[in-house]
Amino acid sequence: MNVQLKLKKSHLLPDFPSGSSINFRDGKLFLIGDDANNVLVLDSAYNRVDSKRLFDFPEKRIPKPVKADLETSAVITLGGKDFLMILGSASTGTREKAFIIPFLESDLDVPHFRVVHTDIFASRLLGGGI
């Protein structure tokens, strides 16, 4: 199978340190960065709509030794409600985490997010015992 991809547009976000994952829901883009303090919320024209704080580091970038190394995200449904699930890289013990953030009617309910430790899942992946 030969798939051809074409970049239609690029957009620089100077206030956001990195981009690891992006999700689209209800006309908004939710951008995750592996060393970012926030989830950046953009409209479909890439204009900043909101920013939801996950961490309290004073710098724009979270220092490498302590960052959660958030690498991927997905919109999931649990019990009939939608959530943004964000996964750390699991490359160290402090990065074996999943953040489960409920959606409100229009945005993320960050004060009520849960952190789920993924150490058992990560060890099964590494050991091949899934």
Backbone atoms as SQL, in Angstrom:
CREATE TABLE atoms (id INTEGER PRIMARY KEY, chain TEXT, resi INTEGER, resn TEXT, atom TEXT, x REAL, y REAL, z REAL);
INSERT INTO atoms VALUES
  (1, 'A', 1, 'MET', 'N', 0.839, -1.167, 0.000),
  (2, 'A', 1, 'MET', 'CA', 0.000, 0.000, 0.000),
  (3, 'A', 1, 'MET', 'C', 0.893, 1.242, 0.000),
  (4, 'A', 2, 'ASN', 'N', 0.675, 2.122, -0.937),
  (5, 'A', 2, 'ASN', 'CA', 1.446, 3.356, -1.049),
  (6, 'A', 2, 'ASN', 'C', 0.547, 4.530, -0.666),
  (7, 'A', 3, 'VAL', 'N', 0.805, 5.130, 0.481),
  (8, 'A', 3, 'VAL', 'CA', -0.001, 6.240, 0.975),
  (9, 'A', 3, 'VAL', 'C', 0.771, 7.529, 0.775),
  (10, 'A', 4, 'GLN', 'N', 0.144, 8.509, 0.176),
  (11, 'A', 4, 'GLN', 'CA', 0.761, 9.813, -0.053),
  (12, 'A', 4, 'GLN', 'C', 0.136, 10.819, 0.914),
  (13, 'A', 5, 'LEU', 'N', 0.972, 11.488, 1.669),
  (14, 'A', 5, 'LEU', 'CA', 0.517, 12.534, 2.576),
  (15, 'A', 5, 'LEU', 'C', 1.021, 13.872, 2.078),
  (16, 'A', 6, 'LYS', 'N', 0.213, 14.902, 2.275),
  (17, 'A', 6, 'LYS', 'CA', 0.599, 16.235, 1.856),
  (18, 'A', 6, 'LYS', 'C', 0.322, 17.206, 3.000),
  (19, 'A', 7, 'LEU', 'N', 1.338, 17.948, 3.421),
  (20, 'A', 7, 'LEU', 'CA', 1.182, 18.959, 4.453),
  (21, 'A', 7, 'LEU', 'C', 0.446, 20.148, 3.860),
  (22, 'A', 8, 'LYS', 'N', -0.704, 20.475, 4.428),
  (23, 'A', 8, 'LYS', 'CA', -1.504, 21.573, 3.905),
  (24, 'A', 8, 'LYS', 'C', -1.205, 22.890, 4.595),
  (25, 'A', 9, 'LYS', 'N', -0.818, 22.835, 5.862),
  (26, 'A', 9, 'LYS', 'CA', -0.588, 24.069, 6.603),
  (27, 'A', 9, 'LYS', 'C', 0.279, 23.766, 7.819),
  (28, 'A', 10, 'SER', 'N', 1.131, 24.714, 8.167),
  (29, 'A', 10, 'SER', 'CA', 1.869, 24.626, 9.423),
  (30, 'A', 10, 'SER', 'C', 1.619, 25.918, 10.189),
  (31, 'A', 11, 'HIS', 'N', 1.763, 25.843, 11.489),
  (32, 'A', 11, 'HIS', 'CA', 1.490, 27.009, 12.324),
  (33, 'A', 11, 'HIS', 'C', 2.426, 26.966, 13.529),
  (34, 'A', 12, 'LEU', 'N', 3.175, 28.021, 13.746),
  (35, 'A', 12, 'LEU', 'CA', 4.095, 28.109, 14.874),
  (36, 'A', 12, 'LEU', 'C', 3.348, 28.601, 16.110),
  (37, 'A', 13, 'LEU', 'N', 3.547, 27.905, 17.228),
  (38, 'A', 13, 'LEU', 'CA', 2.965, 28.285, 18.513),
  (39, 'A', 13, 'LEU', 'C', 4.107, 28.661, 19.447),
  (40, 'A', 14, 'PRO', 'N', 4.555, 29.923, 19.426),
  (41, 'A', 14, 'PRO', 'CA', 5.764, 30.312, 20.153),
  (42, 'A', 14, 'PRO', 'C', 5.671, 30.184, 21.675),
  (43, 'A', 15, 'ASP', 'N', 4.471, 30.180, 22.233),
  (44, 'A', 15, 'ASP', 'CA', 4.329, 30.080, 23.686),
  (45, 'A', 15, 'ASP', 'C', 4.163, 28.646, 24.180),
  (46, 'A', 16, 'PHE', 'N', 4.156, 27.679, 23.269),
  (47, 'A', 16, 'PHE', 'CA', 3.972, 26.278, 23.660),
  (48, 'A', 16, 'PHE', 'C', 5.271, 25.539, 23.349),
  (49, 'A', 17, 'PRO', 'N', 5.876, 24.863, 24.355),
  (50, 'A', 17, 'PRO', 'CA', 7.236, 24.351, 24.187),
  (51, 'A', 17, 'PRO', 'C', 7.396, 23.170, 23.238),
  (52, 'A', 18, 'SER', 'N', 6.398, 22.299, 23.159),
  (53, 'A', 18, 'SER', 'CA', 6.553, 21.104, 22.331),
  (54, 'A', 18, 'SER', 'C', 5.176, 20.537, 22.020),
  (55, 'A', 19, 'GLY', 'N', 5.113, 19.672, 21.038),
  (56, 'A', 19, 'GLY', 'CA', 3.856, 19.021, 20.702),
  (57, 'A', 19, 'GLY', 'C', 4.054, 17.529, 20.563),
  (58, 'A', 20, 'SER', 'N', 3.365, 16.761, 21.393),
  (59, 'A', 20, 'SER', 'CA', 3.464, 15.303, 21.349),
  (60, 'A', 20, 'SER', 'C', 2.214, 14.660, 20.777),
  (61, 'A', 21, 'SER', 'N', 1.073, 15.294, 21.029),
  (62, 'A', 21, 'SER', 'CA', -0.187, 14.682, 20.640),
  (63, 'A', 21, 'SER', 'C', -1.230, 15.771, 20.435),
  (64, 'A', 22, 'ILE', 'N', -2.174, 15.491, 19.551),
  (65, 'A', 22, 'ILE', 'CA', -3.252, 16.442, 19.297),
  (66, 'A', 22, 'ILE', 'C', -4.544, 15.657, 19.086),
  (67, 'A', 23, 'ASN', 'N', -5.623, 16.170, 19.666),
  (68, 'A', 23, 'ASN', 'CA', -6.937, 15.560, 19.519),
  (69, 'A', 23, 'ASN', 'C', -7.936, 16.624, 19.108),
  (70, 'A', 24, 'PHE', 'N', -8.958, 16.213, 18.375),
  (71, 'A', 24, 'PHE', 'CA', -9.999, 17.123, 17.917),
  (72, 'A', 24, 'PHE', 'C', -11.318, 16.676, 18.509),
  (73, 'A', 25, 'ARG', 'N', -12.013, 17.616, 19.161),
  (74, 'A', 25, 'ARG', 'CA', -13.332, 17.329, 19.751),
  (75, 'A', 25, 'ARG', 'C', -14.147, 18.608, 19.774),
  (76, 'A', 26, 'ASP', 'N', -15.371, 18.538, 19.309),
  (77, 'A', 26, 'ASP', 'CA', -16.307, 19.667, 19.349),
  (78, 'A', 26, 'ASP', 'C', -15.711, 20.949, 18.772),
  (79, 'A', 27, 'GLY', 'N', -15.007, 20.826, 17.654),
  (80, 'A', 27, 'GLY', 'CA', -14.463, 21.996, 16.977),
  (81, 'A', 27, 'GLY', 'C', -13.209, 22.568, 17.597),
  (82, 'A', 28, 'LYS', 'N', -12.635, 21.858, 18.576),
  (83, 'A', 28, 'LYS', 'CA', -11.424, 22.336, 19.247),
  (84, 'A', 28, 'LYS', 'C', -10.309, 21.306, 19.147),
  (85, 'A', 29, 'LEU', 'N', -9.081, 21.826, 19.143),
  (86, 'A', 29, 'LEU', 'CA', -7.877, 20.996, 19.143),
  (87, 'A', 29, 'LEU', 'C', -7.276, 21.034, 20.539),
  (88, 'A', 30, 'PHE', 'N', -6.918, 19.882, 21.061),
  (89, 'A', 30, 'PHE', 'CA', -6.305, 19.758, 22.383),
  (90, 'A', 30, 'PHE', 'C', -4.877, 19.271, 22.176),
  (91, 'A', 31, 'LEU', 'N', -3.926, 20.152, 22.445),
  (92, 'A', 31, 'LEU', 'CA', -2.515, 19.895, 22.172),
  (93, 'A', 31, 'LEU', 'C', -1.785, 19.539, 23.463),
  (94, 'A', 32, 'ILE', 'N', -1.033, 18.437, 23.414),
  (95, 'A', 32, 'ILE', 'CA', -0.252, 17.933, 24.538),
  (96, 'A', 32, 'ILE', 'C', 1.219, 18.067, 24.189),
  (97, 'A', 33, 'GLY', 'N', 2.040, 18.471, 25.161),
  (98, 'A', 33, 'GLY', 'CA', 3.485, 18.532, 24.984),
  (99, 'A', 33, 'GLY', 'C', 4.181, 17.705, 26.040),
  (100, 'A', 34, 'ASP', 'N', 5.262, 17.024, 25.673),
  (101, 'A', 34, 'ASP', 'CA', 5.932, 16.135, 26.628),
  (102, 'A', 34, 'ASP', 'C', 6.578, 16.887, 27.783),
  (103, 'A', 35, 'ASP', 'N', 6.872, 18.181, 27.610),
  (104, 'A', 35, 'ASP', 'CA', 7.477, 18.967, 28.688),
  (105, 'A', 35, 'ASP', 'C', 6.691, 20.256, 28.960),
  (106, 'A', 36, 'ALA', 'N', 5.412, 20.250, 28.618),
  (107, 'A', 36, 'ALA', 'CA', 4.564, 21.432, 28.781),
  (108, 'A', 36, 'ALA', 'C', 3.795, 21.366, 30.101),
  (109, 'A', 37, 'ASN', 'N', 3.561, 22.527, 30.696),
  (110, 'A', 37, 'ASN', 'CA', 2.767, 22.636, 31.919),
  (111, 'A', 37, 'ASN', 'C', 1.273, 22.507, 31.655),
  (112, 'A', 38, 'ASN', 'N', 0.846, 22.798, 30.413),
  (113, 'A', 38, 'ASN', 'CA', -0.566, 22.943, 30.100),
  (114, 'A', 38, 'ASN', 'C', -1.008, 22.047, 28.961),
  (115, 'A', 39, 'VAL', 'N', -2.311, 21.830, 28.904),
  (116, 'A', 39, 'VAL', 'CA', -2.970, 21.344, 27.701),
  (117, 'A', 39, 'VAL', 'C', -3.421, 22.613, 26.980),
  (118, 'A', 40, 'LEU', 'N', -2.988, 22.799, 25.759),
  (119, 'A', 40, 'LEU', 'CA', -3.351, 23.979, 24.986),
  (120, 'A', 40, 'LEU', 'C', -4.604, 23.666, 24.176),
  (121, 'A', 41, 'VAL', 'N', -5.584, 24.556, 24.250),
  (122, 'A', 41, 'VAL', 'CA', -6.846, 24.381, 23.527),
  (123, 'A', 41, 'VAL', 'C', -6.899, 25.435, 22.422),
  (124, 'A', 42, 'LEU', 'N', -7.051, 24.959, 21.181),
  (125, 'A', 42, 'LEU', 'CA', -7.102, 25.843, 20.011),
  (126, 'A', 42, 'LEU', 'C', -8.421, 25.641, 19.276),
  (127, 'A', 43, 'ASP', 'N', -8.850, 26.666, 18.544),
  (128, 'A', 43, 'ASP', 'CA', -9.980, 26.464, 17.644),
  (129, 'A', 43, 'ASP', 'C', -9.451, 25.858, 16.345),
  (130, 'A', 44, 'SER', 'N', -10.330, 25.587, 15.399),
  (131, 'A', 44, 'SER', 'CA', -9.902, 24.909, 14.172),
  (132, 'A', 44, 'SER', 'C', -9.060, 25.799, 13.256),
  (133, 'A', 45, 'ALA', 'N', -8.976, 27.100, 13.568),
  (134, 'A', 45, 'ALA', 'CA', -8.094, 28.009, 12.823),
  (135, 'A', 45, 'ALA', 'C', -6.773, 28.211, 13.568),
  (136, 'A', 46, 'TYR', 'N', -6.507, 27.389, 14.572),
  (137, 'A', 46, 'TYR', 'CA', -5.279, 27.394, 15.378),
  (138, 'A', 46, 'TYR', 'C', -5.140, 28.630, 16.275),
  (139, 'A', 47, 'ASN', 'N', -6.259, 29.261, 16.611),
  (140, 'A', 47, 'ASN', 'CA', -6.238, 30.365, 17.564),
  (141, 'A', 47, 'ASN', 'C', -6.389, 29.808, 18.972),
  (142, 'A', 48, 'ARG', 'N', -5.624, 30.357, 19.897),
  (143, 'A', 48, 'ARG', 'CA', -5.690, 29.904, 21.285),
  (144, 'A', 48, 'ARG', 'C', -7.049, 30.256, 21.882),
  (145, 'A', 49, 'VAL', 'N', -7.737, 29.234, 22.395),
  (146, 'A', 49, 'VAL', 'CA', -9.035, 29.399, 23.029),
  (147, 'A', 49, 'VAL', 'C', -8.870, 29.345, 24.542),
  (148, 'A', 50, 'ASP', 'N', -7.991, 28.452, 25.000),
  (149, 'A', 50, 'ASP', 'CA', -7.816, 28.237, 26.428),
  (150, 'A', 50, 'ASP', 'C', -6.516, 27.475, 26.654),
  (151, 'A', 51, 'SER', 'N', -6.146, 27.371, 27.899),
  (152, 'A', 51, 'SER', 'CA', -4.990, 26.594, 28.316),
  (153, 'A', 51, 'SER', 'C', -5.318, 26.022, 29.688),
  (154, 'A', 52, 'LYS', 'N', -5.194, 24.714, 29.837),
  (155, 'A', 52, 'LYS', 'CA', -5.530, 24.055, 31.095),
  (156, 'A', 52, 'LYS', 'C', -4.259, 23.569, 31.774),
  (157, 'A', 53, 'ARG', 'N', -3.989, 24.068, 32.954),
  (158, 'A', 53, 'ARG', 'CA', -2.753, 23.791, 33.682),
  (159, 'A', 53, 'ARG', 'C', -2.788, 22.412, 34.330),
  (160, 'A', 54, 'LEU', 'N', -1.744, 21.606, 34.062),
  (161, 'A', 54, 'LEU', 'CA', -1.587, 20.294, 34.683),
  (162, 'A', 54, 'LEU', 'C', -0.487, 20.298, 35.740),
  (163, 'A', 55, 'PHE', 'N', 0.553, 21.127, 35.527),
  (164, 'A', 55, 'PHE', 'CA', 1.713, 21.145, 36.409),
  (165, 'A', 55, 'PHE', 'C', 2.044, 22.584, 36.798),
  (166, 'A', 56, 'ASP', 'N', 2.769, 22.746, 37.887),
  (167, 'A', 56, 'ASP', 'CA', 3.120, 24.079, 38.384),
  (168, 'A', 56, 'ASP', 'C', 4.626, 24.322, 38.364),
  (169, 'A', 57, 'PHE', 'N', 5.223, 24.271, 37.200),
  (170, 'A', 57, 'PHE', 'CA', 6.630, 24.629, 37.060),
  (171, 'A', 57, 'PHE', 'C', 6.699, 26.060, 36.535),
  (172, 'A', 58, 'PRO', 'N', 7.618, 26.869, 37.060),
  (173, 'A', 58, 'PRO', 'CA', 7.648, 28.287, 36.671),
  (174, 'A', 58, 'PRO', 'C', 8.125, 28.537, 35.240),
  (175, 'A', 59, 'GLU', 'N', 8.929, 27.646, 34.697),
  (176, 'A', 59, 'GLU', 'CA', 9.447, 27.839, 33.343),
  (177, 'A', 59, 'GLU', 'C', 8.435, 27.335, 32.313),
  (178, 'A', 60, 'LYS', 'N', 8.646, 27.748, 31.063),
  (179, 'A', 60, 'LYS', 'CA', 7.785, 27.280, 29.969),
  (180, 'A', 60, 'LYS', 'C', 7.935, 25.772, 29.780),
  (181, 'A', 61, 'ARG', 'N', 9.168, 25.285, 29.878),
  (182, 'A', 61, 'ARG', 'CA', 9.446, 23.849, 29.742),
  (183, 'A', 61, 'ARG', 'C', 9.690, 23.234, 31.118),
  (184, 'A', 62, 'ILE', 'N', 9.110, 22.069, 31.359),
  (185, 'A', 62, 'ILE', 'CA', 9.386, 21.325, 32.587),
  (186, 'A', 62, 'ILE', 'C', 10.752, 20.672, 32.417),
  (187, 'A', 63, 'PRO', 'N', 11.641, 20.789, 33.403),
  (188, 'A', 63, 'PRO', 'CA', 12.983, 20.205, 33.268),
  (189, 'A', 63, 'PRO', 'C', 12.939, 18.705, 32.964),
  (190, 'A', 64, 'LYS', 'N', 13.840, 18.269, 32.108),
  (191, 'A', 64, 'LYS', 'CA', 13.858, 16.875, 31.636),
  (192, 'A', 64, 'LYS', 'C', 13.852, 15.839, 32.762),
  (193, 'A', 65, 'PRO', 'N', 14.646, 16.008, 33.838),
  (194, 'A', 65, 'PRO', 'CA', 14.646, 14.958, 34.865),
  (195, 'A', 65, 'PRO', 'C', 13.312, 14.773, 35.595),
  (196, 'A', 66, 'VAL', 'N', 12.439, 15.777, 35.588),
  (197, 'A', 66, 'VAL', 'CA', 11.191, 15.688, 36.352),
  (198, 'A', 66, 'VAL', 'C', 9.928, 15.743, 35.504),
  (199, 'A', 67, 'LYS', 'N', 10.061, 15.931, 34.198),
  (200, 'A', 67, 'LYS', 'CA', 8.866, 16.033, 33.364),
  (201, 'A', 67, 'LYS', 'C', 8.131, 14.693, 33.317),
  (202, 'A', 68, 'ALA', 'N', 6.824, 14.762, 33.122),
  (203, 'A', 68, 'ALA', 'CA', 6.010, 13.546, 33.022),
  (204, 'A', 68, 'ALA', 'C', 6.191, 12.864, 31.671),
  (205, 'A', 69, 'ASP', 'N', 6.784, 13.559, 30.708),
  (206, 'A', 69, 'ASP', 'CA', 7.053, 13.018, 29.373),
  (207, 'A', 69, 'ASP', 'C', 5.778, 12.502, 28.717),
  (208, 'A', 70, 'LEU', 'N', 4.782, 13.382, 28.648),
  (209, 'A', 70, 'LEU', 'CA', 3.496, 13.023, 28.059),
  (210, 'A', 70, 'LEU', 'C', 3.672, 12.836, 26.553),
  (211, 'A', 71, 'GLU', 'N', 3.359, 11.646, 26.074),
  (212, 'A', 71, 'GLU', 'CA', 3.668, 11.292, 24.689),
  (213, 'A', 71, 'GLU', 'C', 2.464, 11.086, 23.792),
  (214, 'A', 72, 'THR', 'N', 1.324, 10.747, 24.345),
  (215, 'A', 72, 'THR', 'CA', 0.169, 10.488, 23.496),
  (216, 'A', 72, 'THR', 'C', -1.109, 10.777, 24.267),
  (217, 'A', 73, 'SER', 'N', -2.186, 10.942, 23.532),
  (218, 'A', 73, 'SER', 'CA', -3.482, 11.197, 24.163),
  (219, 'A', 73, 'SER', 'C', -4.589, 10.699, 23.249),
  (220, 'A', 74, 'ALA', 'N', -5.759, 10.516, 23.841),
  (221, 'A', 74, 'ALA', 'CA', -6.928, 10.073, 23.084),
  (222, 'A', 74, 'ALA', 'C', -8.181, 10.527, 23.814),
  (223, 'A', 75, 'VAL', 'N', -9.232, 10.749, 23.068),
  (224, 'A', 75, 'VAL', 'CA', -10.543, 10.993, 23.667),
  (225, 'A', 75, 'VAL', 'C', -11.175, 9.625, 23.869),
  (226, 'A', 76, 'ILE', 'N', -11.545, 9.331, 25.108),
  (227, 'A', 76, 'ILE', 'CA', -12.139, 8.034, 25.438),
  (228, 'A', 76, 'ILE', 'C', -13.502, 8.262, 26.092),
  (229, 'A', 77, 'THR', 'N', -14.334, 7.230, 26.095),
  (230, 'A', 77, 'THR', 'CA', -15.640, 7.290, 26.739),
  (231, 'A', 77, 'THR', 'C', -15.683, 6.228, 27.827),
  (232, 'A', 78, 'LEU', 'N', -16.001, 6.670, 29.044),
  (233, 'A', 78, 'LEU', 'CA', -16.155, 5.769, 30.186),
  (234, 'A', 78, 'LEU', 'C', -17.488, 6.086, 30.847),
  (235, 'A', 79, 'GLY', 'N', -18.314, 5.075, 31.030),
  (236, 'A', 79, 'GLY', 'CA', -19.595, 5.295, 31.687),
  (237, 'A', 79, 'GLY', 'C', -20.458, 6.334, 30.995),
  (238, 'A', 80, 'GLY', 'N', -20.359, 6.423, 29.671),
  (239, 'A', 80, 'GLY', 'CA', -21.159, 7.370, 28.915),
  (240, 'A', 80, 'GLY', 'C', -20.641, 8.799, 28.919),
  (241, 'A', 81, 'LYS', 'N', -19.476, 9.050, 29.542),
  (242, 'A', 81, 'LYS', 'CA', -18.890, 10.395, 29.583),
  (243, 'A', 81, 'LYS', 'C', -17.556, 10.390, 28.854),
  (244, 'A', 82, 'ASP', 'N', -17.254, 11.525, 28.192),
  (245, 'A', 82, 'ASP', 'CA', -15.995, 11.648, 27.460),
  (246, 'A', 82, 'ASP', 'C', -14.888, 12.201, 28.346),
  (247, 'A', 83, 'PHE', 'N', -13.680, 11.679, 28.132),
  (248, 'A', 83, 'PHE', 'CA', -12.497, 12.091, 28.867),
  (249, 'A', 83, 'PHE', 'C', -11.345, 12.254, 27.883),
  (250, 'A', 84, 'LEU', 'N', -10.393, 13.099, 28.251),
  (251, 'A', 84, 'LEU', 'CA', -9.118, 13.161, 27.543),
  (252, 'A', 84, 'LEU', 'C', -8.143, 12.328, 28.359),
  (253, 'A', 85, 'MET', 'N', -7.624, 11.261, 27.766),
  (254, 'A', 85, 'MET', 'CA', -6.643, 10.413, 28.428),
  (255, 'A', 85, 'MET', 'C', -5.270, 10.760, 27.857),
  (256, 'A', 86, 'ILE', 'N', -4.326, 11.074, 28.731),
  (257, 'A', 86, 'ILE', 'CA', -2.970, 11.438, 28.334),
  (258, 'A', 86, 'ILE', 'C', -2.021, 10.428, 28.967),
  (259, 'A', 87, 'LEU', 'N', -1.128, 9.856, 28.171),
  (260, 'A', 87, 'LEU', 'CA', -0.198, 8.835, 28.677),
  (261, 'A', 87, 'LEU', 'C', 1.229, 9.347, 28.680),
  (262, 'A', 88, 'GLY', 'N', 1.936, 9.074, 29.790),
  (263, 'A', 88, 'GLY', 'CA', 3.367, 9.325, 29.869),
  (264, 'A', 88, 'GLY', 'C', 4.122, 8.246, 29.123),
  (265, 'A', 89, 'SER', 'N', 5.399, 8.479, 28.889),
  (266, 'A', 89, 'SER', 'CA', 6.204, 7.560, 28.074),
  (267, 'A', 89, 'SER', 'C', 6.520, 6.241, 28.768),
  (268, 'A', 90, 'ALA', 'N', 6.431, 6.187, 30.091),
  (269, 'A', 90, 'ALA', 'CA', 6.773, 5.004, 30.887),
  (270, 'A', 90, 'ALA', 'C', 8.264, 4.677, 30.829),
  (271, 'A', 91, 'SER', 'N', 9.084, 5.656, 30.430),
  (272, 'A', 91, 'SER', 'CA', 10.526, 5.417, 30.332),
  (273, 'A', 91, 'SER', 'C', 11.211, 5.417, 31.689),
  (274, 'A', 92, 'THR', 'N', 10.577, 5.981, 32.704),
  (275, 'A', 92, 'THR', 'CA', 11.040, 5.913, 34.097),
  (276, 'A', 92, 'THR', 'C', 9.810, 5.726, 34.983),
  (277, 'A', 93, 'GLY', 'N', 10.035, 5.423, 36.238),
  (278, 'A', 93, 'GLY', 'CA', 8.925, 5.215, 37.163),
  (279, 'A', 93, 'GLY', 'C', 8.018, 6.421, 37.297),
  (280, 'A', 94, 'THR', 'N', 8.582, 7.626, 37.270),
  (281, 'A', 94, 'THR', 'CA', 7.758, 8.830, 37.401),
  (282, 'A', 94, 'THR', 'C', 6.975, 9.146, 36.129),
  (283, 'A', 95, 'ARG', 'N', 7.284, 8.449, 35.053),
  (284, 'A', 95, 'ARG', 'CA', 6.596, 8.671, 33.780),
  (285, 'A', 95, 'ARG', 'C', 5.585, 7.572, 33.467),
  (286, 'A', 96, 'GLU', 'N', 5.366, 6.677, 34.422),
  (287, 'A', 96, 'GLU', 'CA', 4.385, 5.597, 34.261),
  (288, 'A', 96, 'GLU', 'C', 3.039, 6.080, 34.789),
  (289, 'A', 97, 'LYS', 'N', 2.455, 7.047, 34.069),
  (290, 'A', 97, 'LYS', 'CA', 1.204, 7.668, 34.500),
  (291, 'A', 97, 'LYS', 'C', 0.278, 7.873, 33.318),
  (292, 'A', 98, 'ALA', 'N', -1.014, 7.830, 33.619),
  (293, 'A', 98, 'ALA', 'CA', -2.052, 8.246, 32.679),
  (294, 'A', 98, 'ALA', 'C', -2.882, 9.307, 33.383),
  (295, 'A', 99, 'PHE', 'N', -3.167, 10.378, 32.688),
  (296, 'A', 99, 'PHE', 'CA', -4.018, 11.444, 33.208),
  (297, 'A', 99, 'PHE', 'C', -5.384, 11.289, 32.543),
  (298, 'A', 100, 'ILE', 'N', -6.425, 11.224, 33.349),
  (299, 'A', 100, 'ILE', 'CA', -7.784, 11.060, 32.855),
  (300, 'A', 100, 'ILE', 'C', -8.539, 12.342, 33.220),
  (301, 'A', 101, 'ILE', 'N', -8.852, 13.167, 32.205),
  (302, 'A', 101, 'ILE', 'CA', -9.444, 14.476, 32.440),
  (303, 'A', 101, 'ILE', 'C', -10.856, 14.503, 31.852),
  (304, 'A', 102, 'PRO', 'N', -11.873, 14.734, 32.692),
  (305, 'A', 102, 'PRO', 'CA', -13.238, 14.785, 32.147),
  (306, 'A', 102, 'PRO', 'C', -13.459, 16.054, 31.325),
  (307, 'A', 103, 'PHE', 'N', -14.307, 15.928, 30.317),
  (308, 'A', 103, 'PHE', 'CA', -14.732, 17.089, 29.539),
  (309, 'A', 103, 'PHE', 'C', -15.957, 17.697, 30.207),
  (310, 'A', 104, 'LEU', 'N', -15.989, 19.008, 30.264),
  (311, 'A', 104, 'LEU', 'CA', -17.215, 19.720, 30.620),
  (312, 'A', 104, 'LEU', 'C', -18.023, 19.886, 29.347),
  (313, 'A', 105, 'GLU', 'N', -19.060, 20.662, 29.385),
  (314, 'A', 105, 'GLU', 'CA', -19.847, 20.917, 28.168),
  (315, 'A', 105, 'GLU', 'C', -18.973, 21.505, 27.063),
  (316, 'A', 106, 'SER', 'N', -18.052, 22.414, 27.442),
  (317, 'A', 106, 'SER', 'CA', -17.285, 23.106, 26.412),
  (318, 'A', 106, 'SER', 'C', -15.776, 22.938, 26.533),
  (319, 'A', 107, 'ASP', 'N', -15.301, 22.357, 27.606),
  (320, 'A', 107, 'ASP', 'CA', -13.860, 22.306, 27.801),
  (321, 'A', 107, 'ASP', 'C', -13.480, 21.195, 28.773),
  (322, 'A', 108, 'LEU', 'N', -12.235, 21.232, 29.232),
  (323, 'A', 108, 'LEU', 'CA', -11.743, 20.211, 30.158),
  (324, 'A', 108, 'LEU', 'C', -11.977, 20.625, 31.605),
  (325, 'A', 109, 'ASP', 'N', -12.311, 19.658, 32.440),
  (326, 'A', 109, 'ASP', 'CA', -12.504, 19.887, 33.867),
  (327, 'A', 109, 'ASP', 'C', -11.227, 19.485, 34.604),
  (328, 'A', 110, 'VAL', 'N', -10.184, 20.306, 34.451),
  (329, 'A', 110, 'VAL', 'CA', -8.862, 19.966, 34.979),
  (330, 'A', 110, 'VAL', 'C', -8.827, 19.816, 36.504),
  (331, 'A', 111, 'PRO', 'N', -9.568, 20.618, 37.288),
  (332, 'A', 111, 'PRO', 'CA', -9.493, 20.396, 38.741),
  (333, 'A', 111, 'PRO', 'C', -9.934, 19.000, 39.169),
  (334, 'A', 112, 'HIS', 'N', -10.664, 18.304, 38.325),
  (335, 'A', 112, 'HIS', 'CA', -11.167, 16.981, 38.691),
  (336, 'A', 112, 'HIS', 'C', -10.505, 15.838, 37.931),
  (337, 'A', 113, 'PHE', 'N', -9.273, 16.055, 37.452),
  (338, 'A', 113, 'PHE', 'CA', -8.628, 14.969, 36.717),
  (339, 'A', 113, 'PHE', 'C', -8.039, 13.946, 37.681),
  (340, 'A', 114, 'ARG', 'N', -7.872, 12.742, 37.183),
  (341, 'A', 114, 'ARG', 'CA', -7.273, 11.646, 37.960),
  (342, 'A', 114, 'ARG', 'C', -5.955, 11.249, 37.333),
  (343, 'A', 115, 'VAL', 'N', -5.029, 10.826, 38.169),
  (344, 'A', 115, 'VAL', 'CA', -3.772, 10.257, 37.696),
  (345, 'A', 115, 'VAL', 'C', -3.818, 8.765, 38.011),
  (346, 'A', 116, 'VAL', 'N', -3.606, 7.961, 36.991),
  (347, 'A', 116, 'VAL', 'CA', -3.604, 6.509, 37.138),
  (348, 'A', 116, 'VAL', 'C', -2.189, 6.036, 36.867),
  (349, 'A', 117, 'HIS', 'N', -1.631, 5.260, 37.777),
  (350, 'A', 117, 'HIS', 'CA', -0.277, 4.748, 37.580),
  (351, 'A', 117, 'HIS', 'C', -0.317, 3.541, 36.652),
  (352, 'A', 118, 'THR', 'N', 0.579, 3.544, 35.683),
  (353, 'A', 118, 'THR', 'CA', 0.584, 2.504, 34.646),
  (354, 'A', 118, 'THR', 'C', 1.787, 1.572, 34.778),
  (355, 'A', 119, 'ASP', 'N', 2.363, 1.481, 35.977),
  (356, 'A', 119, 'ASP', 'CA', 3.580, 0.683, 36.161),
  (357, 'A', 119, 'ASP', 'C', 3.368, -0.799, 35.841),
  (358, 'A', 120, 'ILE', 'N', 2.239, -1.366, 36.226),
  (359, 'A', 120, 'ILE', 'CA', 1.988, -2.784, 35.950),
  (360, 'A', 120, 'ILE', 'C', 1.834, -2.999, 34.444),
  (361, 'A', 121, 'PHE', 'N', 1.080, -2.117, 33.789),
  (362, 'A', 121, 'PHE', 'CA', 0.913, -2.200, 32.337),
  (363, 'A', 121, 'PHE', 'C', 2.260, -2.078, 31.634),
  (364, 'A', 122, 'ALA', 'N', 3.084, -1.091, 32.052),
  (365, 'A', 122, 'ALA', 'CA', 4.397, -0.887, 31.429),
  (366, 'A', 122, 'ALA', 'C', 5.297, -2.102, 31.625),
  (367, 'A', 123, 'SER', 'N', 5.297, -2.687, 32.809),
  (368, 'A', 123, 'SER', 'CA', 6.146, -3.857, 33.046),
  (369, 'A', 123, 'SER', 'C', 5.688, -5.045, 32.213),
  (370, 'A', 124, 'ARG', 'N', 4.389, -5.180, 31.997),
  (371, 'A', 124, 'ARG', 'CA', 3.889, -6.261, 31.137),
  (372, 'A', 124, 'ARG', 'C', 4.321, -6.063, 29.693),
  (373, 'A', 125, 'LEU', 'N', 4.294, -4.790, 29.243),
  (374, 'A', 125, 'LEU', 'CA', 4.754, -4.515, 27.882),
  (375, 'A', 125, 'LEU', 'C', 6.236, -4.858, 27.733),
  (376, 'A', 126, 'LEU', 'N', 7.037, -4.435, 28.691),
  (377, 'A', 126, 'LEU', 'CA', 8.473, -4.688, 28.625),
  (378, 'A', 126, 'LEU', 'C', 8.805, -6.167, 28.738),
  (379, 'A', 127, 'GLY', 'N', 8.022, -6.889, 29.547),
  (380, 'A', 127, 'GLY', 'CA', 8.268, -8.307, 29.744),
  (381, 'A', 127, 'GLY', 'C', 7.569, -9.187, 28.741),
  (382, 'A', 128, 'GLY', 'N', 6.736, -8.599, 27.900),
  (383, 'A', 128, 'GLY', 'CA', 6.022, -9.379, 26.896),
  (384, 'A', 128, 'GLY', 'C', 4.862, -10.174, 27.458),
  (385, 'A', 129, 'GLY', 'N', 4.434, -9.878, 28.694),
  (386, 'A', 129, 'GLY', 'CA', 3.383, -10.671, 29.325),
  (387, 'A', 129, 'GLY', 'C', 2.018, -10.025, 29.287),
  (388, 'A', 130, 'ILE', 'N', 1.599, -9.571, 28.124),
  (389, 'A', 130, 'ILE', 'CA', 0.264, -8.964, 28.024),
  (390, 'A', 130, 'ILE', 'C', -0.769, -10.051, 27.882);
